[in-house]
Amino acid sequence: MKKVLFSLFLFTSAVLLTNCGTSENKSDETNSSTQAESEVSILEESVEINGVKHYIKKIGSGKPLLVLHGGPGLFHDYLTPHFQKLAKDYQIIFYDQRGCGRTEFPKDTTSINIEAYVEDLDAIIAHLKLDKVTLLGHSWGSLLAMNYTKKYPQNLDRLILVAPAPGNANYFDETFSNMQAKRSEEDTKILVQTMMSAEFENRDEKAFKKAILIGDKVNLVNQESVTELYEPMNFDKTSANNLMLVNSLLERTYFNLNIVDGLNKITCPTLIVTGDLDNVPFESTQLIHDNIKGSKLETIKKSSHYPFFETPKEFNKIIKNFLDPEYEQ
């Protein structure tokens, strides 16, 4: 079985949350998120960008923060609940990347490449009339954010990298090994059986989501919280098939990347946030930090690949302190 079928679940970065605190604290956070969601404005649109209709969502008001989802192949839904509190002070902007979620899949599959994703992002920023933009990328979204900032450094106000995906093929292999080591023998057996089933091949919603949950649970400190993490994500046959296609097509270019190349072009204030228990080797994140001059690295304890879900209070405080140095919680 292709490694991508397993590696996919690292980059399905995005929908997700895990609880490292007490059940009481989690309940408080859930109630607060629900209340916050009802208090912020939501604007949606579909706009043609470079020949593909892209879905864009804005929540809240204030200084814009453009958020890039993980994957590649996922879509923004997993992120939305966890940025509700920040949306009380900032306008949070999400969009589904080319071929993902509610954004069209291009007729020309050769346009599923990093260069096209960078140009899509640039056109979206222009469409939104953002002068100096603050970008936040999660996992794979961090790689996209860095590639954009390398090419268009003059367009950035600030850059935030959350749980960055591995920076090169060697670190990816190490990440994959770390994930496999945390996956139980029983889960491995069920995952293989599910992904080889006719239901999965036909992109049956239940079988597909079952594989996603089993595959990605190792990227959480509390593995049992994976169901809650993915609760906002719904896959139909089209979105599931597109996820697999986008992931497979972008994998071809990902393994030829060395994200460190050109990082010296990034001059805007940069924040890197990672969990101390992330399966991505800390050396990979440290290497990114070392090569972006003046960048700040924050490591959150008892957190893994989804710090905005696992440790929301710490995460939001770090983000607010970076965006507004005068802020104190």
C-alpha positions in Angstrom: 0.0 0.0 0.0 1.3 3.4 -0.9 2.8 5.4 1.9 0.7 8.4 0.9 -2.4 6.5 2.1 -0.9 6.6 5.5 0.9 9.9 5.3 -2.3 11.6 4.2 -3.4 11.6 7.7 -0.6 13.8 9.0 -1.5 16.5 6.6 -5.2 16.2 7.1 -4.3 18.8 9.4 -7.1 20.5 10.1 -10.3 19.9 11.7 -9.4 18.9 14.9 -9.0 19.1 18.4 -7.9 17.2 21.3 -8.3 17.7 25.0 -5.4 17.6 27.4 -7.2 19.3 30.2 -10.0 18.2 32.5 -13.4 17.5 31.3 -14.7 20.5 33.1 -12.3 22.8 31.3 -13.2 21.2 28.0 -16.8 21.8 28.6 -16.1 25.4 29.3 -14.2 25.8 26.1 -16.9 24.1 24.1 -19.6 26.3 25.6 -17.5 29.4 25.0 -16.8 28.4 21.3 -20.6 27.9 20.7 -21.4 31.3 22.3 -18.5 33.0 20.3 -19.8 31.4 17.1 -23.2 33.0 17.6 -21.7 36.4 18.2 -19.5 36.8 15.1 -20.6 37.7 11.6 -20.1 35.2 8.8 -19.7 36.2 5.1 -19.3 33.6 2.3 -18.6 33.9 -1.4 -17.5 31.9 -4.4 -15.1 33.7 -6.7 -13.2 32.6 -9.8 -9.5 32.7 -9.2 -7.2 31.6 -12.0 -10.0 29.7 -13.8 -11.2 27.9 -10.7 -14.1 29.0 -8.5 -12.8 29.3 -4.9 -14.9 29.2 -1.8 -14.0 32.0 0.7 -15.4 32.5 4.3 -14.9 35.5 6.6 -15.8 35.4 10.2 -15.6 38.3 12.7 -14.4 41.8 12.1 -11.2 43.7 12.6 -7.7 43.4 11.2 -7.7 40.5 8.7 -5.9 37.2 9.4 -5.8 34.8 6.4 -5.7 31.2 7.5 -4.4 28.4 5.2 -5.8 24.9 6.0 -3.7 21.7 6.0 -3.8 18.6 3.9 -3.0 18.8 1.2 -6.5 18.0 0.2 -8.4 18.9 3.3 -10.6 22.0 3.6 -11.2 24.7 6.1 -14.1 23.3 8.1 -11.9 21.7 10.9 -10.4 25.0 11.7 -13.5 27.2 12.0 -14.6 26.3 15.5 -11.2 26.9 17.0 -10.8 30.4 15.6 -14.1 31.7 16.9 -12.6 33.4 19.9 -9.9 35.1 17.8 -12.8 36.3 15.5 -14.0 38.5 18.3 -10.9 40.7 17.7 -9.9 39.9 14.1 -11.5 39.1 10.8 -10.5 35.5 10.2 -10.5 34.6 6.5 -10.6 31.0 5.3 -10.6 29.6 1.8 -10.7 26.1 0.4 -7.6 25.5 -1.8 -7.7 24.5 -5.4 -9.6 21.1 -5.7 -10.5 21.0 -2.0 -13.8 21.2 -0.2 -16.2 23.7 -1.8 -13.6 24.9 -4.3 -13.8 23.5 -7.8 -11.5 20.7 -8.9 -9.6 22.0 -12.0 -10.1 20.3 -15.3 -6.4 20.3 -15.8 -4.9 18.2 -13.1 -1.4 19.4 -13.9 -2.5 22.7 -12.2 -2.5 20.9 -8.9 1.0 22.0 -7.9 2.6 24.3 -5.4 3.3 27.1 -7.9 -0.4 27.2 -8.8 -1.4 27.2 -5.2 0.9 30.2 -4.5 -0.6 32.1 -7.5 -4.1 31.3 -6.3 -3.2 32.7 -2.9 -1.8 35.8 -4.4 -4.9 36.4 -6.5 -7.2 35.8 -3.5 -5.2 38.4 -1.5 -5.6 40.8 -4.4 -9.4 40.0 -4.7 -9.7 40.7 -0.9 -7.9 44.0 -1.4 -5.4 43.2 1.4 -2.4 45.5 1.3 -0.1 43.9 3.8 -1.4 40.5 4.8 -1.0 38.4 7.9 -0.9 34.8 6.9 -1.4 31.8 9.3 -0.7 28.3 7.9 -1.4 25.0 9.6 0.7 22.0 8.8 0.7 21.8 5.0 -0.7 25.3 5.0 2.6 26.4 6.6 4.5 25.1 3.6 2.2 27.0 1.3 2.5 30.1 3.4 6.3 29.9 3.4 6.5 29.4 -0.4 4.2 32.3 -0.9 6.3 34.6 1.4 9.5 33.6 -0.3 8.0 34.8 -3.7 6.1 37.8 -2.5 7.8 38.9 0.7 6.7 42.5 0.1 3.1 41.5 0.6 3.5 40.2 4.1 2.8 42.0 7.4 3.2 39.0 9.6 3.6 35.3 9.2 2.4 32.6 11.6 3.3 28.9 11.1 1.3 26.4 13.2 2.7 22.9 13.5 4.6 23.2 10.3 4.7 20.0 8.1 8.1 18.3 7.7 10.5 20.6 5.8 12.0 17.9 3.6 11.7 14.2 2.6 14.0 13.0 5.4 11.9 14.7 8.0 8.8 13.3 6.4 10.1 9.8 6.7 10.9 10.4 10.4 7.4 11.8 10.9 5.9 8.8 9.3 7.9 6.5 11.6 6.8 8.4 14.7 3.2 8.1 13.6 3.5 4.4 13.0 5.2 3.9 16.4 2.2 5.5 18.1 -0.4 3.5 16.2 -1.6 0.3 17.9 -1.3 -3.0 16.1 -5.1 -3.3 16.2 -5.6 0.2 14.7 -3.0 -0.6 12.0 -4.9 -3.8 11.1 -8.3 -2.0 10.9 -6.8 0.9 8.9 -5.3 -1.4 6.3 -8.5 -3.4 6.1 -10.7 -0.3 5.8 -8.5 1.3 3.1 -8.5 -1.9 1.1 -12.2 -2.4 1.3 -14.6 -1.8 -1.6 -16.4 0.8 0.4 -13.3 2.9 0.8 -12.4 2.5 -2.9 -15.9 3.8 -3.7 -15.4 6.7 -1.3 -18.2 5.6 1.0 -18.6 8.4 3.5 -18.6 6.1 6.6 -15.6 4.1 5.5 -13.7 7.1 4.4 -14.2 9.0 7.7 -13.4 5.8 9.6 -10.0 5.7 7.9 -9.4 9.4 8.5 -10.1 9.0 12.2 -8.0 6.0 12.7 -5.2 7.4 10.6 -5.0 10.8 12.3 -5.7 9.9 15.9 -1.9 9.4 16.4 -1.5 13.1 15.8 -3.3 13.9 19.0 -2.1 13.6 22.6 -5.5 12.3 23.6 -6.2 9.9 20.7 -9.8 9.3 21.7 -10.6 13.0 21.0 -10.2 12.5 17.3 -13.9 12.1 16.8 -14.5 15.5 18.3 -11.7 17.0 16.3 -13.3 15.8 13.0 -16.9 16.5 14.0 -17.1 19.6 11.7 -15.8 17.6 8.7 -18.3 15.9 6.4 -17.1 14.0 3.4 -19.2 13.1 0.4 -17.9 11.0 -2.5 -16.7 14.0 -4.4 -14.8 15.7 -1.5 -13.3 12.4 -0.4 -12.1 11.6 -3.9 -10.8 15.1 -4.4 -8.9 14.9 -1.1 -7.1 11.7 -2.3 -6.3 13.1 -5.7 -5.0 16.4 -4.5 -2.9 14.7 -1.8 -1.4 12.3 -4.3 -0.7 14.9 -7.0 1.0 17.3 -4.5 3.0 14.5 -3.0 5.0 14.3 -6.2 6.3 17.8 -5.7 6.4 17.8 -1.9 9.2 15.2 -1.8 11.4 17.3 -4.1 11.1 20.2 -1.7 13.6 21.5 0.8 11.6 24.2 2.5 14.7 25.8 3.9 15.9 27.0 0.5 15.0 30.7 0.2 13.8 31.2 3.7 16.3 34.0 4.1 14.0 36.0 1.8 11.4 36.2 4.6 11.9 39.4 6.5 8.5 40.0 8.1 7.9 39.2 11.8 7.4 35.5 12.0 5.9 33.3 14.7 6.2 29.5 14.8 4.0 27.5 17.1 4.5 23.8 17.7 3.4 21.2 20.2 6.1 19.4 22.3 4.6 16.0 21.4 4.1 16.6 17.6 5.2 13.7 15.4 7.0 16.2 13.1 10.6 16.1 14.4 11.4 19.2 16.4 14.6 19.5 14.4 12.5 20.2 11.3 10.7 23.1 13.0 13.9 24.3 14.6 15.6 24.4 11.2 12.8 26.6 9.8 13.2 28.8 12.9 16.9 29.1 12.4 16.6 30.1 8.7 13.9 32.8 9.2 15.8 35.7 10.6 14.3 37.1 13.8 11.5 34.5 13.9 10.0 33.5 17.3 9.4 29.9 18.2 6.8 28.9 20.8 6.5 25.3 22.0 3.2 24.4 23.8 3.5 21.6 26.4 1.1 18.6 26.3 0.1 19.4 22.7 0.7 17.7 19.4 -0.3 18.6 15.8 -3.4 20.6 16.6 -2.5 23.1 19.3 -5.5 25.3 18.6 -7.7 22.4 19.6 -5.7 20.7 22.2 -4.5 23.7 24.1 -6.8 26.6 23.0 -6.1 29.0 25.8 -2.3 28.9 25.4 -2.6 29.0 21.6 -4.9 32.0 21.6 -2.7 33.9 24.1 0.4 33.3 22.0 -1.3 34.4 18.8 -2.8 37.6 20.4 0.6 38.5 22.0 2.2 38.2 18.5 -0.4 40.2 16.7 -0.8 42.8 19.4 2.3 43.0 21.7 0.2 45.2 24.1 -2.2 42.4 24.7 -2.1 40.6 28.0 -4.5 37.8 29.1 
